[in-house]
Amino acid sequence: MKGMSRRAFIGTGAVAAASAAAVLGGCSPRSNNGSSGNSMNNGAYVGTGLGKHGNIQVEVAVQDGNIQRITVLQSRETQGLGDVAMQRLSDLIVNNQTLNVDTVSGATLSSMAFIDAVSDAINQAGGSADRWKGRDHAAFESADDAPSSADVVIVGSGGAGLSAAITAANAGKSVILLERLGIVGGDTALSGGEMAVPGNWVQQQSGIQDSPELLAQDMLTGGDNQGDPALVNVIANGAYDSSQWLTYEGGVSWEPNLLFFGGHSVRRSIIPTGHTGSEMVVKLHKRADSLDNITIINNMRATGLGRDGSGNVNSVTAQDQVTQQQHTFTGKAVVLACGGFGSNVDMRVQYNPDMDSGILSTDSIGAQGDGLTMAQAIGADLIDMQYIQTYPTCDPETGSLLYVDDMRLESRAIMVNKEGDRFVEELGRRDTLSQAIKNQTGGLGYMLWDQSAADATGLLETHSDEYENLVSRGILVKGDTLEDVAAPFGVDADELKRTVDRWNQFAAQGHDDDFNYRDTLTPIGDGPYYMNSYKPAVHYTMGGLHINTNAEVLDTNGNVIPGLFAAGEVAGHKMGTNRLGSCSMADIYTFGRIAGTNASNFANNH
């Protein structure tokens, strides 16, 4: 029964398997509120809703006024987020015969689109979606019956939390993994998932010379030498082993090429299949779900830490976000892996007044700094909190990361301003690029590339949902000439032509005389051309809990807080003033596994 119990609490509200089986076996789900809204014609009806990544199409099978089955026919919602949310909502709707349901936190837009699509189908069947929404409310299951104790309690289910949980479970420890949102993944699932790995297999095949020492030097230099060299060396020297662990323990697949992130000396960043961190989350979640000694409890916001008589951290208090009930989860060790505070504007402004609400964020809504608040309350030291990074090329309307703009990281695009001029080296540090963009007319930059770049990289196909969305909103345009792409943005077309000519001259001579471009200069050829607008958004908080190389949390006197470990963005002093792209993935899986190992060892001795 342990396996079923574990799965029942993944997402706090996956409906009992027996109920779903009854529907599949031909037994009608219960009718809700008598005959209200039941005047639907038998048959299968296809409804549509607009999701985060395009249209969602569902088929709703109706029999005797009830919804027998909901099948997603078309969706490009994020794997591991949108698809999971839709399955949970489908179970909830079918088993309770109501559309009076809550969205899944962490996948709100996908949830709303799914409900809209089911509503559309109900109306087509001759029923009333409004009446279905007025039926009795069906809530996701609470965690009242979930286990309340384990060897190791982990807060946060992104890459750091999942890797810590799997590592501890493989060491024979029971694990409770708490997640604030209704779905696992955190910022890892929203990221591109690229990972800085010196000496990786693609580098070896390409003849690129690299080393952990060079990565460590790049990280320290990129953070203005404010990061802790000891922590940086742990990441740099552990990155390769972490990539192997992801491949063979986690089952993660990789693209056969690399990206060149700004501030790195060489091209070293491996890319998960699909160019998205959801590839990692889905695989690691599947691995965690296969282990009987891991229990994942979603919709459970951790609010405090407790200590035993010896001063060891041994419990986490939390609030069920469905029922608002308070819970206490006890363990022999606690790992905080609950991310940074990029979505908490008040906390951002507290430590850096420039990072106010006028700056959008790429982060998950769960990045509220809960781990920092809890740990500080028991004496933990916070460090580098003023260092908050913005990602330079984000959606100017939503703040989301723009993955089509990885064209820059493929060394196939240039960045220009409204005057049509380049204004910065495209592969510079994120903070350098962000500040340069902020200083341009309108606080915007514009990315330009040609058809050959689109063909060579395949990025527009890989991120076709994003591409179509940006085009529909006028944030990205395609045109046969430079004038065609410049005009919609008010970019000076004549100066843009001169800029392209100058870039092509640099490409021919093999050197950028203006900004010392660090990679191969590829000329911009014939059209069609593509251009999009972008601006910076808060992406990463370098500050956090002060830890040592064992992932142990330190107090304000520099002493270890026994039983408390931290990994990922919640832990600071690794990146200095600025994080180089793709170093977060190297960090979370290296320190996540260290935290899982050392928490297990601590549990052995207490």
N, C-alpha and C positions, 0 to 999 in steps of 0.2 A: 504493500500500500504506500510505501515511501515515495515511489516514483509518481503515483497519481497525486499524492498530496503536494509534492513539489510543483508539478505542472499546474495544479489548481491555483497556486499563488503567483505564478508568473503573470504579471500584469494585474494582479488582484482582480480577478473578475473573469478569467476564462471560465466559461460555463462548464458544468460537469460533463464529462465525456458521455455518461449514460444518457443525458438528455439529447445530445446531438445524435447519438446512435438511434434513439427512438424515432427521430424525424427521418433519418435515412432508412430506417426499417419500415416506414410506412405509417407509423402512428402519428396522428395529428398532434401538433403542439396545442397547448391550452388556449382557448379563446379568451379574449380580454374584454371586459366591460360589455358583456352581452353581445347584441347584434350591431352595436354602434360602429359604423364604418365598414361593416362586413359585406356590403353589397358589391362584391367584386366578381368579375367573370373568371371562370376557371381558365388557366392557360399560363404561358410564360411571357413576361413583358420585359422589355429592355428599357432601362432608364439611364439618364446621363446627368452627371454633375461635374463641375469644374474644380479640379484639385490643384494642388500646389504645382504640379508638373504637367498639367494638361487635363483633358477630359477623362473622366472615369465612367465606364459603362458597366452596368450590372444587369443580370437577368434575374427577375423575381418570379418564382414559380408559385402560382396561386391555386388553391383547391378549397372549395367550400368556405370561402371567405377568409381563409387563413393563409399566411405566407408559409409555404412548405420548405422553401430553400432559396438562398441568395447566392448567386455565383458571379464573381467578378470576371467580366469578359475582356475588359481593356483597362489598363492602368499603367502609368509610368511613375507612380509614387515611389518614394525611396524604399528600397528593399530593407527589410528589418524594422522599418518605422511605419510607413503608410500601409503596407500590405498586412502587417500584424494588426494594426488598429482596425482595418476593415474586417478582418476575420473575427476579431473579438466583438465588434459591433454586430456583425452578421449573426453570431451565436446568441447575443443578447436579444436582438430583435425577434429572431425566429422562436426562441424558447419562451419569450414573454409576450409576443404578439402586440408590440407597441413600438412607436417611434419616439416616445417620451424617454429618451436615453441621453446620457451625457457623452460629450466627446472624450477621446482618449488624450490625456495631457501628454504633450511632447509630439503629438501628431494631430493637432487641432484642425488644420486646414484639410488634411486628408479625411478626417472624420466627418467634417461638415459636408464635404463633397460627396462622400458615400451616403450620408443620410439624405442629401438632396437627390441623388440618383435613385435611391429606393423610393423616395416620395414621388418622383416622376413616374416610376413604374406603377405604383399604387394608383395614381390618378389615371394612368392609361388603362388600368384594369377596371375602371369604373368606380373605384373607391375614393375616399377622401383622405389625403395625406394629413390635412389639418386635424381631422378627427383622430387619426392614428397618433398624432403628436399630443392630443389631449387625453389619451388613455393613461392608465396608471403608470407611474414612473418605474422604470426598471434600472436598478443600480448594479454596478459591478460588485462582485462579492468582496466583503471586507476580509481582513486578515485575522479575524478573531480566533480562528482555529489553527493558525500557523504556529510552528514551533517558536518558542521564546528563548531558547538557549542553544548554544553551539560552542565548539572550541574557539572559533574565530568569527567575529562579526565584522562585516565589511560594509562601508557606506559609499554608494556610488557604483553604477554599472557600466561605465565607459570602458575604454581599453585597459586602464590601470586597475579598475575594480575587478573586471572579468579575469584578467591575467593573475591577479592576486588570489582570487577565489579558486581558479583551476589549479594553481600551484599548491595552495594549502590543501585542497581536496586530494590532489595526487600524493601529498605527504601523509594522507590518512586522516586528516582532520575534518570534522563536520563544520560546515560554513553556512551562515545566514548572510545573504547579500541584500541590502536595503536600497531601494531606488525611489527617489522623490516623485518622479514622473510615472505615467501609466505605461511606459515603454522603456526598454533598456537602450543603452548606447551613448547617451550624453553627447558631448561635443565630438567624440570620435566618429559617431555615425554621420555627423554633419560635415566632417572634414573631407579633404581629398584623400587622406590616408597615406600620403607619400611619406617615406621614411628614410632618413639619412643613415646609410649603412656603408662605412668604408670597407673596401675589399670585397664588395658583393659580387655575385656571379656575373651580372651584366658588365660591370667594370672589368672583370677578368677577361671576359670574351672580347671586350672592346679595347683592351690594352691600356686602360686608364689606371695610372698609378695613384694610389691613395693609401691612407693609414689612419688608425685611431688617433695618432698624435696630431695629424693634420686636421682632422675633424675637431679635436679638442681645441687646437689653436684657433680655428675659424670661429668656434662658438665663443671662446673667451674674447677674441678681438671683436666679434660682432656684437657682444654685450658690453663693450667698452671696459673689459677686464673687471667688471663688477660682480661677475658670477664666481661661485666658489670653485676653484680649480679641482679640488678633490671630488666634488659632485659631478663636475663636467667630465672628469676622467672616467668615472664609473659609467656614465652614459656612452661616451665614445668607445670605451673598451668593451661594453656590453651589447652594443647595437647589433653586431653581426650575429651573436648567439641569440639575441631576441628575434631577429629575422628568421633564423632557423627554427626557433621554437614556434613562431607563428605559422611557418610552413608545415612543419611535421606534427606538432601538437595541436595547433589550431586549424589546420587544413586550409589556410589562406593561400590564394593563387595570385600570381603577379604578372604584370605586363612585361614584355621582353625589351623594354627600353627604360631610360632614365630621364628625370627632370633636373634642370640646373636652377636651383633656388638662389636668390640674391644673397650675397655675402659669403657664399661657399667658394673655395678655391678651385674645386673641380666638380664635374657632374657626378653626383653620387646618390641621388634619391630614387629608390625603387618605388614602384607604383602598384597598388593592389588592382586586381582585375576590375575594370569598369571605372577606374580613376575615382574611387570613392571609398571612404572609411567604412561605409555600411558593409562592404565585403568582409572586413575584419569582424565587425560586430555580429553579423549573422553567423559566421563560422564559429566564433568564440561562444556565442550564446548557445548554439547547437551543442558544442562540446560541454559547456557547463550543464546543460540540460540532461546530458547523457550520464552525468555523475550523480549517484544517489545521495551523496553526502553534501550536496549544495542545494539550498532552498533560496529561491529568488522571490522577494516580496516587493511588488511595485506599489506606487501611490503611497509610499511610506516615507514621510519627511523626518529625517533625524533632527532632533532639537537639542540634545544635551548628552554629555558623557558622565559616567559615574565611576567611582573608584572604590576599591575594597579597603579593608582596614590597614593593609600594608602600603596603600598608595598606588596600587596597580590599577590601571584603567581596565574595567571589567564589564561595562554595560553601556548601552545606547538607549536613550529615551527617544521616542518617535511618535508622530501623529499620523494616523490613517487619514489620507486626504479624501477618502470616500465617506467615512462615517464620522470623522473628526475625533475618534476615540484615541486615547493615549495608550501607548504600549512601552514595555521595557524589554529589551533583548540583552541577555547576559552572555558573556563569553570569557575566555581566558586571555584573549587579546583582541584589540580593535584596530582595524585599518581604515583610515580616511582616504577615499579616492573619489571625492565628490566634486572635483573641478574647482574652477576659479570663481570670480565674481563679476565677469564682464557684463552680465545682464542686470546687475544691481546698481542702478544709477546712483543711489544715495551713498553706497559704499565707495563707488568710483570717485565721486566728488569729495568724499571725506579725505581720501588719500591723494587725489590729483584733481584739483578744481577745474582743470581744462577738459576733463572727460565727462562733460555734463550731458543732459538729455538731448542736446542738439546733435550728438554723434550717435548714429545707429550702431547696432551690434550684430555680429555674425553668430553669436553664441546661442546655445540652447537656453530656453527659459529657466532651466534648472540651475544655471550658473549664477547662484545667488550668494555664494560665500558662506553657506551654512557650516561647512567644516571649520572655517576660520573662526567663526563666532563661537562654536561649541568648544573648540580647543583653547581659544584665548580665555574662555571663562574658567578653565582649570589651570591657567598659568602658562600656557604655551606661548612661545615667542613668535611674533610675526615679523617678517623681514622683507625689504624691497617693495613694500606695498605701493609706493608711488609710481612704480614702473608699469605702465599699462600700454600695451601695443595696439596699434591699429593696422589692419590689413589694407594695403593701398588700393586694390582694385575690387570694389564691391558695388553691388546694385545701388544706384543713387537714390532709389525710392524705398527699398526694403532693408538694405544693409547686408543682404545675403552675399556669400562668396560667389564670385563669377568664375565658373570653371571654363567657360569658353576663353577667358582671358589667360588660361594656362598657355595660350599661344605665345605669350611672353616668356614663359619658363621653358618652352620648346625652342626659344631663340628664333622665333619667326614673326615677331611683331615689334613695332615701335610705338612709343608713347609721345603724344603731342598735346599741345594746349589749344585754346580757341584761336590763337594767333597763327596756328599751323606749324609751330616750331617744337622740336624736341627740347626737353627742359631738364632731363636727368638720365643717368645710365639705367637702362631698363632692368638690369640685373643687380641693382644696388640693394642695400639693406631695406627692410620694410619701413623702418622709421624714417630713413632718408627719403624714400619714395613718397611716403605719406605726407611728410612735411612739404616736399616739393609740390605735390598736387594741391595741398591746402593753399599754397602761395599763388596758384594760377587763377586766372580770371574765372570767377564763379565757383572757385574751389573744386573744379572738375578737371579730369584728364580724359583723353580720347585715345583708344587703342586702334591701330591700323594694321591690317594684314591683307595679303592677296589670296587668290584662289589656289595657287600652288601650295601655300602654307596650309590652307584648309584641307587640301588633298593629302599632303604629306603626313599631317598629324592625325587626321580623322576625328579631331575634337568636336566638330559640329555634329557628327553622327553619334559619337559617344554621349554627348550632352545635347541631343536633339530637343529634348523637352525644354531645357533652359534656353536654347537658341530660339525656338519658336515663341516662347514666352517673351523674351527680350524684343524680338522683332514686332510682336503684336503690340507692345507698349512703346515702341519707338526708341528704345534704349540702344538697339543695335540695328544698323541698316546695311543693306547690300546694294551695290551699284556698279554699273559698267565702267564708270570713270571716277577719278578722284573728286571731281566736282559733285558727282551724284551722292557720294557718301559724306562730303563735307557740308553741303548745303543744309541738311536737316538740323545740324548741330550749330550752324552759324560759324563753322570753322573757316578760316581764310583759305580758300582753295588754291589761290596762286602761290601763297607761301608754303602750303602743304606740298605742292608740286616741287618747289625748290628744296624743301626738306627731304623729300623722297630721292631727288636727284643727288643730293649731298650724301645721303645714306648709301646709295648705290655706289658712289665714288669711293666711300670708305670701304665698302665690301670688296670692290675691285682691288684696292691697295692693301686690304687686310688689316686696317687699323682705323679706329674711331678717333679722329683728332679732336672731337668736341667733348666726349665724356668717357673715353677710354673703355669702351665696351669690352667685357672680359671673355666673351665666347665668340664662336665663329659668326661673322657677319654675313647673313644671307640676304641677297638683294631682293627688293620688292619689285616684282615683274608686272606683267599685264593683268588687267582686270579679268573677271569681276573683283571688286574690293569690298572689304568689310570694315566697319568702324562702329565702336560702341563707346558710350560714356561711362564713367565710373568715378567713385570717390571713396575715401577711406572710411572704415567702420571698426569699432572696437572688436578685437579678435582674441586677445590673450592677455592674461594678467601675470606678469613675471613674479610678483610678490606672492607670499603665502607663508605656510608654516615652515619654521626653521628645522631642518632635518640634518642628520649625519649620513654617512655613506651606508649605514645599515638600514636606512629609511626610518629610523627612530626619531620621534618628535622631541625637540628640546624645549626646555622652559626658558624663562627670561634670564636665568642665571647660567644658561648653557648646559644644564644637566638634562639627562635623558628622563623623559616621563615614561616610567615603566608600563609596558603593555600597550602603548599607543604608537602606531606606525602611520606613515602617510606616503602617498605616491601620486604622481601626475601633477596636474596644474594646481592642486591644493597646496603643494609643497613648493616653496620659493627658493631663491638664491642659487638657481642653476643657470639661468639664462642672462643674468645681469640686467642691463638697461633695455635689451632688445633680444628677441628670440629669432634665430635664423629659421627659415621655412624648413619643414620636415624633421626638425630636431625634436618636436614634441612627441612624435610617434616613437622615436628611439628612446626617449625619456620614459614614457608611460609603460612601455612593455619591459624595459630593463628594471626600473624601480618598482613596477607593479609586481614583478616576480620576486625581487628582493624582499619587498614587504610581505608577500605571501609566505616566503620561506622563513623569514625571521619571526613573523607572527606565529607560525607553526612551531618553531623552536621554542619560543617563549611559552606557548601553551603546553609544550611537553614538560616544562619545568615548573609549572604552577597549577 
